[in-house]
């Protein structure tokens, strides 16, 4: 097929048959045959769709970067790009895309479709106050009912209280305290007792003149358990924050889209 005769029939059939990788390749081939921005936009948007259906969300978002914006519905373009970044767990890029949309759209009605997605993105960024503002906008625009808004406001009245990594790091200098801060009380107690036991053993060996054994216990074993405890504390705080964020965000998503 010569350049300028882009035909999407075969690529569309591959997409319909769920042969997503082959479809993406065929859409890329058709983009090379395109001579108009409309054909290029069609090829890249469809290729992005193939990647998204194949759960390759980051590739889908990156493909949309190649879409000539002047030949594309801007609302669909920005929404799909932000959605793909959201699905790829790249929440900063998703919010950046939404911000770009606000800068390039003229009508307030253009934002109605992206508001629910923006709430989810802001939640993932732990910006709950900003997310609540967007929910209020959705209620004013009748995107959500007053009943649903009341349920969501009840959730946002008690957003997750996340643990500070800075505080956790300071506490972790005393073995076990960082664990306890992350509400892992048994693990914190064990970490304290383990480090205390190794330290006590090392001191006992040194007092009795077994300096080599004391050195091995103090410099080797204790350094491993002590710094290992600090690292474990950091991981536990991350885990605590992740679990509580997920629980809250899942509740919001369930109410928002039920």
Kinemage of the C-alpha trace (Angstrom):
@kinemage 1
@onewidth
@group {chain A} dominant
@subgroup {mainchain}
@vectorlist {calphas} color= white
{ca unk a 1} P 0.000 0.000 0.000
{ca unk a 2} L 1.419 3.348 -0.981
{ca unk a 3} L 1.835 6.271 1.350
{ca unk a 4} L -1.314 8.345 1.733
{ca unk a 5} L -3.685 5.367 1.447
{ca unk a 6} L -4.095 4.539 5.127
{ca unk a 7} L -6.716 1.830 5.594
{ca unk a 8} L -7.662 0.885 9.156
{ca unk a 9} L -9.927 -2.056 8.282
{ca unk a 10} L -7.359 -4.772 9.039
{ca unk a 11} L -6.063 -3.058 12.182
{ca unk a 12} L -9.603 -2.604 13.490
{ca unk a 13} L -10.346 -6.277 12.882
{ca unk a 14} L -7.261 -7.276 14.885
{ca unk a 15} L -8.392 -5.030 17.723
{ca unk a 16} L -11.863 -6.546 17.627
{ca unk a 17} L -10.331 -10.046 17.782
{ca unk a 18} L -8.312 -9.006 20.857
{ca unk a 19} L -4.981 -9.376 19.045
{ca unk a 20} L -3.789 -6.216 20.687
{ca unk a 21} L -0.054 -6.395 19.979
{ca unk a 22} L -0.609 -7.095 16.271
{ca unk a 23} L -3.219 -4.346 16.152
{ca unk a 24} L -0.768 -1.851 17.692
{ca unk a 25} L 1.833 -2.738 15.061
{ca unk a 26} L -0.692 -2.374 12.263
{ca unk a 27} L -1.854 1.004 13.527
{ca unk a 28} L 1.777 2.107 13.607
{ca unk a 29} L 2.131 0.979 9.987
{ca unk a 30} L -0.954 2.939 9.022
{ca unk a 31} L 0.439 6.015 10.755
{ca unk a 32} L 3.413 5.814 8.391
{ca unk a 33} L 0.992 5.722 5.465
{ca unk a 34} L -0.818 8.807 6.732
{ca unk a 35} L -0.401 12.146 5.026
{ca unk a 36} L -3.053 14.101 6.962
{ca unk a 37} L -3.162 14.973 10.627
{ca unk a 38} L -6.593 13.344 10.827
{ca unk a 39} L -5.167 10.009 9.658
{ca unk a 40} L -2.226 10.300 12.054
{ca unk a 41} L -4.559 11.118 14.964
{ca unk a 42} L -6.773 8.144 14.102
{ca unk a 43} L -3.789 5.794 13.929
{ca unk a 44} L -2.176 6.921 17.194
{ca unk a 45} L -5.432 7.094 19.151
{ca unk a 46} L -6.334 3.576 18.029
{ca unk a 47} L -2.836 2.293 18.798
{ca unk a 48} L -3.162 3.745 22.287
{ca unk a 49} L -6.492 1.953 22.678
{ca unk a 50} L -4.845 -1.349 21.699
{ca unk a 51} L -2.154 -0.831 24.339
{ca unk a 52} L -4.760 0.064 26.963
{ca unk a 53} L -6.808 -3.056 26.237
{ca unk a 54} L -3.569 -5.045 26.578
{ca unk a 55} L -3.024 -3.423 30.018
{ca unk a 56} L 0.085 -1.610 28.747
{ca unk a 57} L -1.116 1.653 30.220
{ca unk a 58} L 2.147 3.576 30.225
{ca unk a 59} L 2.722 2.746 26.549
{ca unk a 60} L -0.828 3.857 25.837
{ca unk a 61} L -0.231 7.228 27.492
{ca unk a 62} L 3.087 7.699 25.705
{ca unk a 63} L 1.463 6.863 22.368
{ca unk a 64} L -1.101 9.604 22.912
{ca unk a 65} L 1.789 12.067 23.057
{ca unk a 66} L 2.117 11.529 19.314
{ca unk a 67} L -1.491 12.437 18.559
{ca unk a 68} L -1.731 15.751 16.640
{ca unk a 69} L -3.876 17.706 19.070
{ca unk a 70} L -5.299 19.992 16.392
{ca unk a 71} L -6.945 16.994 14.721
{ca unk a 72} L -8.275 15.404 17.892
{ca unk a 73} L -11.175 15.991 20.236
{ca unk a 74} L -9.307 17.704 23.064
{ca unk a 75} L -11.608 16.444 25.806
{ca unk a 76} L -11.203 12.822 24.717
{ca unk a 77} L -7.472 13.273 24.236
{ca unk a 78} L -6.789 14.693 27.695
{ca unk a 79} L -9.178 12.319 29.434
{ca unk a 80} L -7.695 9.207 27.819
{ca unk a 81} L -4.143 10.357 28.487
{ca unk a 82} L -4.875 11.123 32.149
{ca unk a 83} L -6.744 7.834 32.517
{ca unk a 84} L -3.847 5.832 31.086
{ca unk a 85} L -1.373 7.508 33.427
{ca unk a 86} L -3.754 6.814 36.324
{ca unk a 87} L -4.042 3.146 35.378
{ca unk a 88} L -0.246 3.014 35.082
{ca unk a 89} L -0.053 4.341 38.679
{ca unk a 90} L 1.807 7.430 37.452
{ca unk a 91} L -0.400 9.804 39.401
{ca unk a 92} L 1.838 12.860 39.086
{ca unk a 93} L 1.678 12.630 35.277
{ca unk a 94} L -2.068 12.063 35.428
{ca unk a 95} L -2.519 15.261 37.450
{ca unk a 96} L -0.135 17.120 35.145
{ca unk a 97} L -2.241 16.043 32.163
{ca unk a 98} L -5.433 17.239 33.855
{ca unk a 99} L -3.765 20.580 34.622
{ca unk a 100} L -2.834 20.865 30.931
{ca unk a 101} L -6.462 20.245 30.093
{ca unk a 102} L -7.591 23.090 32.342
{ca unk a 103} L -5.135 25.422 30.622
{ca unk a 104} L -6.258 24.479 27.113
{ca unk a 105} L -10.028 24.170 27.503
{ca unk a 106} L -12.363 27.138 27.199
{ca unk a 107} L -15.684 25.886 28.530
{ca unk a 108} L -16.446 24.690 32.059
{ca unk a 109} L -18.625 21.943 30.591
{ca unk a 110} L -15.486 20.431 29.051
{ca unk a 111} L -14.297 19.421 32.510
{ca unk a 112} L -17.343 17.451 33.622
{ca unk a 113} L -16.056 14.146 32.260
{ca unk a 114} L -12.655 14.457 33.900
{ca unk a 115} L -13.798 15.476 37.401
{ca unk a 116} L -14.452 11.933 38.738
{ca unk a 117} L -11.049 10.841 37.449
{ca unk a 118} L -9.407 13.863 39.027
{ca unk a 119} L -10.908 12.949 42.400
{ca unk a 120} L -9.305 9.509 42.161
{ca unk a 121} L -5.962 10.991 41.100
{ca unk a 122} L -5.954 13.499 43.971
{ca unk a 123} L -6.767 10.698 46.401
{ca unk a 124} L -3.754 8.734 45.209
{ca unk a 125} L -1.619 11.839 45.766
{ca unk a 126} L -3.085 12.121 49.303
{ca unk a 127} L -4.562 15.526 48.430
{ca unk a 128} L -7.890 14.860 50.106
{ca unk a 129} L -8.927 18.478 50.638
{ca unk a 130} L -8.481 19.218 46.925
{ca unk a 131} L -10.404 16.054 46.052
{ca unk a 132} L -13.254 17.183 48.301
{ca unk a 133} L -13.414 20.509 46.439
{ca unk a 134} L -13.775 18.629 43.144
{ca unk a 135} L -16.591 16.560 44.639
{ca unk a 136} L -18.383 19.774 45.587
{ca unk a 137} L -18.030 20.950 41.989
{ca unk a 138} L -19.493 17.644 40.807
{ca unk a 139} L -22.499 18.112 43.060
{ca unk a 140} L -23.080 21.677 41.785
{ca unk a 141} L -22.907 20.394 38.202
{ca unk a 142} L -25.331 17.555 39.051
{ca unk a 143} L -22.754 14.926 38.143
{ca unk a 144} L -23.483 13.191 41.436
{ca unk a 145} L -26.685 13.192 43.470
{ca unk a 146} L -26.973 14.954 46.814
{ca unk a 147} L -27.356 11.554 48.489
{ca unk a 148} L -24.125 10.273 46.993
{ca unk a 149} L -22.389 13.556 47.819
{ca unk a 150} L -23.446 13.174 51.456
{ca unk a 151} L -21.953 9.679 51.620
{ca unk a 152} L -18.716 10.891 50.072
{ca unk a 153} L -18.531 13.885 52.405
{ca unk a 154} L -18.899 11.486 55.325
{ca unk a 155} L -15.873 9.563 54.056
{ca unk a 156} L -13.819 12.707 53.558
{ca unk a 157} L -14.635 13.873 57.079
{ca unk a 158} L -12.255 11.149 58.248
{ca unk a 159} L -9.447 10.856 55.661
{ca unk a 160} L -6.636 8.397 56.392
{ca unk a 161} L -4.060 9.625 58.874
{ca unk a 162} L -0.773 8.589 57.351
{ca unk a 163} L 2.440 8.006 59.226
{ca unk a 164} L 5.377 10.370 58.738
{ca unk a 165} L 8.540 8.785 57.366
{ca unk a 166} L 10.570 11.530 59.044
{ca unk a 167} L 9.148 10.769 62.479
{ca unk a 168} L 9.471 7.058 61.834
{ca unk a 169} L 13.130 7.463 60.900
{ca unk a 170} L 13.896 9.387 64.102
{ca unk a 171} L 12.095 6.793 66.238
{ca unk a 172} L 13.862 3.913 64.496
{ca unk a 173} L 17.168 4.909 66.111
{ca unk a 174} L 15.742 3.082 69.128
{ca unk a 175} L 15.141 -0.449 67.792
{ca unk a 176} L 11.467 -1.314 67.726
{ca unk a 177} L 10.029 2.187 68.180
{ca unk a 178} L 9.644 2.708 64.434
{ca unk a 179} L 7.786 -0.615 64.238
{ca unk a 180} L 5.484 0.423 67.071
{ca unk a 181} L 4.864 3.783 65.343
{ca unk a 182} L 3.667 1.764 62.339
{ca unk a 183} L 1.354 -0.095 64.763
{ca unk a 184} L 3.346 -3.319 64.466
{ca unk a 185} L 3.600 -3.880 68.205
{ca unk a 186} L 4.754 -7.510 68.268
{ca unk a 187} L 7.378 -6.887 65.596
{ca unk a 188} L 8.547 -3.810 67.493
{ca unk a 189} L 8.882 -5.744 70.719
{ca unk a 190} L 10.801 -8.508 68.958
{ca unk a 191} L 13.143 -6.006 67.258
{ca unk a 192} L 13.889 -4.349 70.603
{ca unk a 193} L 14.524 -7.629 72.415
{ca unk a 194} L 16.692 -8.977 69.596
{ca unk a 195} L 18.947 -5.921 69.528
{ca unk a 196} L 19.044 -5.743 73.321
{ca unk a 197} L 20.043 -9.413 73.513
{ca unk a 198} L 22.862 -9.026 71.003
{ca unk a 199} L 24.119 -5.879 72.745
{ca unk a 200} L 23.984 -7.552 76.158
{ca unk a 201} L 25.873 -10.564 74.828
{ca unk a 202} L 28.565 -8.344 73.315
{ca unk a 203} L 29.011 -6.360 76.531
{ca unk a 204} L 29.163 -9.551 78.590
{ca unk a 205} L 31.864 -11.006 76.333
{ca unk a 206} L 33.908 -7.784 76.514
{ca unk a 207} L 33.685 -7.628 80.323
{ca unk a 208} L 34.944 -11.205 80.522
{ca unk a 209} L 37.850 -10.561 78.195
{ca unk a 210} L 36.512 -12.263 75.097
{ca unk a 211} L 37.189 -9.269 72.917
{ca unk a 212} L 37.073 -11.065 69.566
{ca unk a 213} L 33.678 -12.542 70.361
{ca unk a 214} L 32.517 -9.173 71.653
{ca unk a 215} L 33.692 -7.503 68.456
{ca unk a 216} L 31.945 -10.060 66.275
{ca unk a 217} L 28.719 -9.660 68.241
{ca unk a 218} L 28.906 -5.884 68.439
{ca unk a 219} L 30.336 -4.896 65.073
{ca unk a 220} L 28.889 -7.675 62.946
{ca unk a 221} L 25.693 -9.080 64.382
{ca unk a 222} L 24.493 -5.903 66.079
{ca unk a 223} L 25.169 -3.726 63.035
{ca unk a 224} L 23.117 -6.119 60.950
{ca unk a 225} L 20.171 -6.298 63.357
{ca unk a 226} L 20.260 -2.581 64.172
{ca unk a 227} L 20.354 -1.209 60.629
{ca unk a 228} L 18.087 -4.013 59.491
{ca unk a 229} L 15.580 -2.892 62.107
{ca unk a 230} L 15.729 0.686 60.797
{ca unk a 231} L 15.129 -0.465 57.227
{ca unk a 232} L 12.296 -2.722 58.350
{ca unk a 233} L 10.712 0.219 60.165
{ca unk a 234} L 10.691 2.255 56.945
{ca unk a 235} L 9.073 -0.611 55.039
{ca unk a 236} L 6.404 -1.092 57.702
{ca unk a 237} L 5.482 2.607 57.624
{ca unk a 238} L 5.205 2.476 53.831
{ca unk a 239} L 3.024 -0.623 54.158
{ca unk a 240} L 0.812 1.037 56.773
{ca unk a 241} L 0.304 4.109 54.580
{ca unk a 242} L -0.354 1.994 51.496
{ca unk a 243} L -2.985 -0.170 53.200
{ca unk a 244} L -4.880 2.741 54.731
{ca unk a 245} L -4.723 4.772 51.505
{ca unk a 246} L -6.011 1.810 49.500
{ca unk a 247} L -8.879 1.171 51.889
{ca unk a 248} L -10.024 4.795 51.777
{ca unk a 249} L -9.594 5.233 48.028
{ca unk a 250} L -11.428 1.978 47.306
{ca unk a 251} L -14.394 3.147 49.404
{ca unk a 252} L -14.507 6.464 47.532
{ca unk a 253} L -14.266 4.725 44.162
{ca unk a 254} L -17.022 2.298 45.097
{ca unk a 255} L -19.436 5.061 46.105
{ca unk a 256} L -18.482 7.303 43.189
{ca unk a 257} L -19.117 4.704 40.475
{ca unk a 258} L -21.834 2.514 41.936
